[in-house]
Structure formats: structure tokens, C-alpha cells
């Protein structure tokens, strides 16, 4: 019996950068009755386990920030199971010391940055195969997703981008309001720290939403529609969350309470990750600060307007650039009409 362990206890956006690579491992081994695959997800990404459904695959969960108990458990797991292959797709320091305690073949993404390399050179020699995410390289190079794909591919198999999205598990709140997905809509995410830092008030953000609603958008059938908006914001119960609940139609995913007004905007309060995936999969466009939403949409090949902070490093465009022909990005410098018009022109 052969055993494969994939260490990917990261945030959801980072998980999606490794999707194709992980699916390639599953595809290559899915017909091998004597092969078992275990994928370690994080407390943030565990709801996405439906992406990896296969007879010989199971998922387990470790914290994103490993505590002492987590570290003990991962060492115990490796000593007990004697894996043939271990893939380090989350470059956490302790993982690079694991080759010292087992004869498993290790495949890894390592990191080179301006402070120090991860791992040290003597630990790299213990890796069977690795690719370096070089953050000191200002030139265009491989994205994280490309590096992971090269690490995981063992032959020329054509791997689908995603399994059927019907496999996703959604909450009762979304099931009761599934008709929202049957209408043309744009998904917009409000990240308070980014918008407020760059001088956006809630009124200027609402002005952007109104401009979106007034935009006539053409689809692939050469028909047009005036979109509705599904809106989300930071998870929590902040003042702006409460204001959205008062101002717009809403679905509250904490309480399962809904309220629908005569409005073309529906606020999705504290939406769950698996519900978010389902909604993004049906959106015509996704407008959001860079993160989980834009990465999900990119890998689903949805039209994306990816909003970056002015402090973004040039290397980040290389590291996180998605494989999506429907991708646009902009730097959010202020709340001027020029910035808003640039967003609208991408639609």
C-alpha cells in the first residue's frame, strides 16, 4: 500500500493557487487501488474539502498557525504512517525538518526572500524535488500556481481546473434563496481596511455600487443586462456591517434571517466559504480587493476586477497572477471618479 501526504494548511486563497497541482496528484493515482492520499487543510479552508472527493482521498485539518500540539501531531502522523511521498505546499518551517525523521520522498515549494531562505541549504539537500518561489526576483517568472503544477505533475495528463461545482455543500440560508443565482449579478466585496485607508467613505463606495447598477453589460450572447449586486464585507459585526444590514436586502448567514427590500443589492452577511464558492461560480463579474474572492473567481475563469493596495510589491503580480483571460486589476489610490470609471470600464 502506497501513501501520499499533501500538506496544505493555508488560507483559502492560497489553497486555490495549489488546486491544479493537488488535482493532478489525485488524477494520477485515482485508479490505483493500493494508493491512499491524505490532504491536510487548515481551519480556514476545511469547508473546501468537497473539491477533493475521490475514493482513495481523505482530508484532515491542522490549524493555520501551528501550535505545539499540532506540531506534535504531524510528527506522530509521519512516524506512524511511513508515507512514500510527502508534498510540502505550505512552506512552514517545521515541515522542512520532517525529512530528518523519515525516509519519505519530499516534494516542496521553498521560499527565497530578502531576509533569509526557507529552508536552510542543508535541509534543501534532504528534499527529493523542489521549486523555489524567488521573491527577490523582480522580473516576470513563475507564479505560485505554475510552480506547484510543475512540482506535482508526473506526466502529461490534462487536469481539469475544477471538479463539478455541484459537489459543493451549501448552507440552508443559501438553499432557501438559491433563486438569487438564477439572475445576472455582479459580486462585490467591501474590505474596510483597504477602502478606508485610501480615503473611501461609505458614501463613495455606495456611489460606486450605483454606477455598477447603471452599467449596461453585454454577455457572450450579445444580449445586455443591468446587473444586480450581491455584496459581502469583512466577517464580523462591525458598524459598517450593521449599516449594510439596515440599508440593503440581506441574508444573514449567522442567524439564517433574510429581509428583501425593493433593492438591486443584496448583502450577504458573514457568508460561509462553501456558499461563497457557489455564488462566485454563478457571478458574471467579481469585484474585490485581492484575496480569496478574486483567486476563487480567477480559477473558475470568471471575469475579475482585482483591486490592489498602492503598497503592493511588483513581485506580487508575478507570484499571484492567475491563469485567467478574463482578469483585470487596478491600484486603489483614492475614491475619485477616475478610479470608479476605470472599474466600470472593465465591466
N, C-alpha and C positions, 0 to 999 in steps of 0.2 A: 504493500500500500504506500503510494507516494503522497506527501503532504506539502501544501504550499501555504505560506502565511503572507498576507499583504498588510502592512502597517500604514494606515491612512486615517489616523485620528486627528483630523483637521477641521477647520471651519467649512461650511457648505460650499462657498465659492472655491476654495482650494480643492475640495473633493472633485468638483466638476472639471477642473483642469486635468485630473487624472483619469477621468471616466473612460476614455477610449483605450488607454493602456490597460486598465483593470479588465475591461470587457474583452480585450484581446487574450488575456490570460485565461479567462473563463471559456472563451470560444475554442481556444486551442485544446483545452483539457476537458470539455464538457462531455465528450463521448468516451472518456477513459473511466471505466468502472472502478479502477483501482486508484483513483486520484481524488483527494479531498482538498478543498480550498477554503480557507478562513480569511475573512476581511475584517480588520479591526477599524471600526468607525469611532467617532467621538460623540460626546454627549450633545454636541451641536448638530451633527449630521446623521444620527441614528435613524431618523424618520425616512431617510432616503434609501434604506436597505432594500426597498422593492425594486430598485434598479438592478439588483444583482441576483435575482431569483433564478436558481438552477438547482438541479437535483444534488449536485456534488458541492454546493456552495453554502456556507453558513456565515453569519455575521456576528460579531461580538462588539462590546463597547468599552472603551477606556476614556478617561477624561482628556479633554484637550490639553489642559495643563496637568501634567503627570504629578501626582503626589507620591509619597514614599510607598504607600500601599499599592498603587498602580505599577510602580517600578518593580516591586517585589513580585507581583502577579505576572508581569510579562517575562521576567527571568524564569519563574517557575513554569510557565506555559512552554517556553522554549526547551528547557531541560527535560520536561516530561514528554513532549510530542516528537522531538527529533525530526524537525521539518527538513525536507530535501532542499527547498528553496524558500528564501525569505526576502520580500521586497520592501525596502525602506523608502516609502514615498512621502513620509513626513519626516523631515531631517531633524529629529530631536536628538540631542546629544547622546543620551543613554543608548539609543538604538545602535550607534556606531561602535559601542563597546561589546555588543552581543556576539560578534564573531569570535571573541576571545573565549567564549564558554561553549561553543558548539561547532560542529563540522559542517553545518548547513552552508549552501552556496548563497551568498548575499548579493542582491542587486540593489543599487541605491542611486538616489539623486543627492549629490553633495553640493555644498554651497561655498563659493569664494566671494568674500566681500572685503571692504576696506579695513575692517578691524582684524579679522582672522579667518582662516579657512575652517570649514566644518565638514569632516573631522580633521584631526591632525594627520600628517602624511603617513605615519606608521600604522594608523588604523585603515587608511585607504588601501594599503597593501593587503589587508585581510578581505577586501571586497572582491567578489568574483567578476563583477561588471558594474561600472558606474558611469554616469554622465554628470558634468559639472554645470551648475547654474552660476555663471560668472557675472556677478553684479558689478564688477569693476569694468566690464566691457561696455563702452558707450556706443559701440557700433551695433547695427542690427544683427541679431543672432537668433538662436533657437529660443522659442517660448517654452515655458514650463510644460505645456501640454505636448509639444514636439519632443522634448527631452524624455518625458515619461513614455511616450509611444515608442521611441527608439529603444528605450530600456526594456520594455515589456514584449515587443514584437519578436517572435521567434521564426516566423516565416512570412509569406506574402499574403496572408489572409486579409480579406476585405472586411473590416469590422464595422457593423452598423453604429451610427452615432449613439443611438439610444434604443433600449427595448421599447416595446409598445407602451405608450404612456397610460393605457388603460389599466396597467398593472398597479398604478398608484393608488394609495389608500387615502381617502379624503374624510374630513370630519362631517358630523351631522349638520353643522352650520352651513357648509358648502353644499351638501347634498340637497338640503331644503331650498337652496337658492341657485341650483345648477342652471336655471334658465338664463342667468346673467351671462353665461359663457356662450350662449347662442346668438348674442348680438355683437355687432362690431364694436370693439372697445380698445382703448389705449390704457396700458398700465403705467401708473406714475408713482414713484416712491419719493417721499419727503424725508430727507435726513437733516434734522435740525442743526447739528453742529456745522455741517458744510454750508448750508444756505445762510445761516445767521452770521457765520464768520465772514462771508463775502457780501454782507450788507443787505441781505434779503429780509424784509419783514414778511409777515403772513399775508399782508395785503398785496405785496408784489408777487408772491407765489400764487395767490388766487388770480391775479391778473394773467399770469402765465397759463393757468388752467383754463381761463375764459378764452384766451387766444387759441388754445388747442381745440376747445369745443367749437369754435367758429371756423376751424380749418376744414375745407372740403378735401377729403383724401381719396385718391384713386387706388383701387385694388387691382389685382392681376387680371381681372376680367374686364378691365376698362370701365367699370362702374365706379361710382363715388358714394361716399357716405360722410355724414357728420358724426364724429365719434362720440361715444360715451366714455367716461373715465372711471376706472377702478383705481382707487387711491389707497396707499398704505403709508405708514410712518414708522418711526422707531418703536420697538417693543417697549411697552411701559404705560404708565398712566400720567403722563406729563400734562401741563396746561394746554399745550397745542393739541395733544390727543383728545382731550376733553372738548376743546373748541371744535375739532373736526366732527366729533360725535353730535354736537349741538347743531352744526351748520349744514351737514350733508345727510343723505340717506346713509345707513350703515348696517354692517353685520359685525356684531361683537363676538369674536371667536372665544373669548373667555366665558361669557355668560350664555352664548347661543341666542341672545336677544337681537332682533332686527327692527329697523324702522325705515320705511321708504317714503320719501317726500317727492314732490314734483321737481325732481332734480336729475341732471345727467351725470352727476358724480355720486359714486357710492364708496364710502370709506370702509376699508377692511381693517378693523381694529384688532391688533395683536394676532395677525394671521399666522397660522401654523405653517411649518416648512413644506409639508407634503401638499397642503392646499395651495400654497404659493406656486409650487411647481406646476400644478394642474392649471392654474389661472394663467400663468405666463405662457404655457403651451398653447393657449387659445387666444392670446392677445395679437392684435395687428402690429403694435409697436410697444416697446418698453422704454420708458424714460426714467433714468435713475442715476444717482451717484454711483460710481464704480463700486462693485461688490457683488454679493450673492445674486441679486436680481439680474444685473447685466450679464454676469457669467452664465447663469442658467439660460437666459434668452439667447445668448450667442451660440451656445452648444445645441440649442433647439433651432437655430438658424432663423430666429425671429428678428424683425427689424429693431435695432438697438440704437438709442442715443445715450452714450456712456459719458457721464459728467465727472470730470476730474477736478480736484482742488488745484489751485495755482502752484502749490508747493510740490506737485508730483515730479518725481525724477524722470529724466528721459529714459533711463534704463527700464523703468516700469512698463513702458509701452512695449518694449521687447519681451519682457518677462511674462506679461499677462495678456498680450494681444491674442484675441480669439480667432479661430478659423471660421469666419462668418463674412460672407459677401454683403450682408445687409447691415454692416456695422459702421456707425459714425460716432465720433467723440468730440467733446469740446472742453475747454478750460473755463470754469465758472469764476469769472473775475469780479462781477458786480451784478446788479439787478437791472441794468439798463435795457431799454427797448431793443438795442442792438443784439444783446445776448439772447433775449427772448425770441427775437425774429430769427436768429440763427437756429435755435431749437425748432421753431415752427417750420423753417425751410427744409429741415431734414425729414419732415414727415411726408 
